[in-house]
């Protein structure tokens, strides 16, 4: 091949890649045929993750189908694929770069493979700029975890990174899952707030006081009245504390 006695084609590179363990030879063939995308695919096959991530961060080659590469990586090694997906999403480090992959499709593929932890880690990293454009994916992040892993969902809430998700939708889901303090935090309709806050046995008292302190005075008084009427023996202390907050 070095003497150019063999015509290097994509078909030959594919044959070598699929029928031998010599991915380096396949890479040489693809290099001569000018197919950089196929070279990157062989990096996945040979599990050369450091080199793959290096290329992902540095290459601006438009001929590389990074969405395809990412799916190959997920199928090959879910844990290592996460490093690649994060690099391609362009949100690592202090300087954000345009994503080279479709974030929504990547997340959906992780979910289709029952890789919730990897999907969650990927989305947290990819959405950390808290952009209003990411409302759908922020909502999906909370939705997935509330439906599958409530403890993980609570940990995401505690990160306090996201503010652009569909709060009413997530509040309803939190209420249905028994996560009453998060439902109280994210509901905006006073009728919903009154309904949820009556579950004082499921919500830390300090959390209730904190949420009441954020309300307009008329709404706060209305909710305090609701608490005083329902189970006054348990709620009087909360009402008294809220009155001076």
C-alpha positions in Angstrom: 0.0 0.0 0.0 2.9 2.3 0.8 4.1 1.9 -2.8 0.6 2.8 -4.1 0.1 -0.6 -5.8 -3.3 -0.9 -4.1 -6.1 1.5 -4.8 -7.4 2.7 -1.4 -11.1 2.9 -1.4 -13.8 3.2 1.2 -14.9 -0.3 0.4 -11.5 -1.7 1.0 -11.2 0.3 4.3 -14.6 -1.1 5.4 -13.5 -4.7 4.6 -10.3 -4.3 6.6 -12.1 -2.6 9.5 -14.9 -5.2 9.7 -12.8 -8.4 9.0 -9.6 -7.8 10.9 -8.4 -6.4 14.2 -6.1 -4.0 12.4 -8.0 -0.7 12.7 -4.7 1.2 12.1 -4.5 -0.3 8.7 -8.1 0.6 8.0 -7.3 4.2 9.1 -4.4 4.4 6.6 -6.7 3.2 3.9 -9.4 5.7 4.8 -6.8 8.5 5.0 -5.7 7.7 1.4 -9.3 7.6 0.2 -9.9 10.9 1.9 -12.7 9.8 4.3 -12.0 11.3 7.6 -15.4 10.3 9.0 -14.5 6.6 8.6 -11.2 7.2 10.3 -13.1 8.5 13.3 -15.4 5.5 13.3 -12.4 3.2 13.5 -11.3 5.1 16.7 -14.6 4.0 18.3 -14.1 0.4 17.1 -10.6 0.2 18.6 -11.8 2.0 21.8 -9.3 4.8 21.4 -11.2 7.2 23.6 -8.5 9.7 24.4 -7.8 10.2 20.7 -11.5 10.3 19.8 -12.2 13.0 22.4 -9.2 15.0 21.2 -10.5 14.9 17.6 -14.0 15.8 18.9 -12.8 18.9 20.6 -10.4 20.1 17.9 -11.9 19.1 14.5 -14.2 21.4 12.6 -14.5 18.9 9.7 -18.0 19.0 8.4 -17.8 15.6 6.8 -17.8 13.8 10.2 -21.2 12.6 11.2 -20.8 13.1 15.0 -24.4 12.0 15.7 -23.6 8.6 14.2 -20.2 8.5 16.0 -21.9 9.2 19.3 -24.5 6.4 18.8 -21.6 4.0 17.9 -19.9 5.1 21.1 -23.0 4.6 23.3 -23.4 1.1 21.9 -19.7 0.3 22.4 -19.1 1.8 25.9 -21.8 3.9 27.6 -19.5 5.3 30.2 -16.8 6.5 27.8 -19.5 7.7 25.4 -20.5 10.2 28.0 -17.1 11.9 27.9 -17.4 12.1 24.1 -21.0 13.4 24.1 -20.1 16.1 26.6 -17.1 17.2 24.5 -19.3 17.3 21.4 -22.0 19.3 23.1 -19.5 22.1 23.5 -20.3 23.0 27.1 -17.1 21.9 28.8 -14.8 24.5 30.2 -15.3 28.2 30.6 -16.0 28.9 27.0 -19.1 27.5 25.4 -19.0 26.2 21.8 -21.7 25.3 19.3 -22.9 21.7 19.7 -21.7 19.3 17.1 -24.5 16.8 18.0 -28.2 17.0 18.4 -28.6 17.1 22.2 -32.2 16.0 22.2 -31.6 13.0 19.9 -28.6 11.9 22.0 -30.6 12.1 25.2 -33.4 10.1 23.6 -30.9 7.4 22.5 -29.5 7.1 26.0 -33.0 6.6 27.3 -33.8 4.0 24.6 -30.9 2.0 26.0 -32.1 2.4 29.6 -29.0 4.5 30.4 -30.7 7.1 32.7 -27.6 8.0 34.7 -25.7 8.7 31.5 -28.6 10.6 30.0 -28.9 12.7 33.2 -25.2 13.5 33.4 -25.2 14.4 29.7 -28.2 16.8 30.0 -26.9 18.5 33.2 -23.7 19.2 31.5 -25.3 20.3 28.2 -28.0 22.5 29.6 -25.9 24.2 32.4 -26.1 27.6 30.6 -29.8 27.6 31.6 -31.0 29.1 28.3 -34.7 29.8 27.7 -34.2 27.9 24.4 -33.7 24.7 26.4 -37.1 24.8 28.1 -38.1 21.5 26.5 -35.0 19.6 27.4 -34.8 21.0 30.9 -38.4 19.8 31.4 -37.5 16.4 30.0 -34.6 16.1 32.4 -36.8 16.6 35.4 -39.6 14.5 33.9 -37.4 11.5 33.2 -36.0 11.4 36.7 -39.2 12.0 38.5 -40.7 9.1 36.6 -37.8 6.7 37.2 -35.6 7.9 40.0 -37.1 10.4 42.5 -34.0 10.6 44.6 -32.0 11.6 41.6 -34.7 14.2 40.7 -34.4 15.7 44.1 -30.6 15.9 43.7 -31.1 17.8 40.4 -33.4 20.2 42.1 -30.8 20.8 44.8 -28.2 21.8 42.2 -30.4 24.8 41.5 -29.0 25.1 38.0 -32.2 25.3 35.9 -35.0 27.9 35.8 -36.5 27.6 32.4 -38.4 24.3 32.6 -42.2 24.1 32.5 -42.7 24.7 36.2 -46.5 23.9 36.3 -46.0 20.6 34.5 -43.1 19.6 36.8 -45.0 20.8 39.9 -47.9 18.5 38.9 -45.6 15.6 38.5 -43.9 16.3 41.8 -47.3 16.3 43.5 -48.2 13.0 41.9 -45.0 11.5 43.1 -45.3 12.8 46.7 -42.5 15.3 46.3 -44.7 18.0 47.9 -42.1 20.5 48.8 -41.0 20.8 45.2 -44.6 20.9 44.0 -45.1 23.8 46.4 -41.9 25.5 45.2 -42.9 25.5 41.5 -46.7 25.9 41.5 -47.7 29.5 40.6 -51.5 29.2 40.8 -52.7 30.1 44.3 -55.3 27.3 44.3 -52.6 24.7 43.6 -50.4 26.2 46.3 -53.2 26.1 48.9 -53.9 22.4 48.1 -50.3 21.3 48.3 -49.3 23.3 51.3 -51.9 21.6 53.5 -49.6 18.5 53.4 -47.6 20.0 56.2 -46.6 16.5 57.4 -44.7 16.0 54.1 -43.0 19.4 53.9 -40.3 20.7 56.2 -41.6 23.6 58.2 -38.6 25.8 57.3 -39.3 25.2 53.7 -43.0 26.2 54.1 -41.9 29.4 55.8 -39.4 30.2 53.1 -42.0 29.7 50.3 -44.6 31.9 52.2 -42.0 34.7 52.5 -41.7 34.8 48.7 -45.5 35.4 48.2 -47.3 38.7 47.7 -49.0 39.8 51.0 -52.5 39.0 49.8 -51.6 35.5 48.7 -49.6 34.9 51.8 -52.5 35.9 54.1 -54.9 33.8 52.1 -52.6 30.7 52.4 -52.0 31.3 56.1 -55.8 31.4 56.6 -56.1 28.1 54.8 -53.5 26.6 57.1 -55.2 27.9 60.2 -58.5 26.5 59.2 -57.2 23.0 58.4 -55.6 21.2 61.3 -54.9 24.3 63.5 -53.2 22.2 66.1 -50.4 21.3 63.8 -50.4 24.4 61.7 -50.7 27.2 64.2 -46.9 27.3 64.8 -46.3 27.6 61.1 -48.8 30.4 60.8 -47.3 32.2 63.8 -43.8 32.0 62.3 -44.9 33.1 58.9 -46.7 36.1 60.3 -43.4 37.6 61.5 -41.4 36.6 58.5 
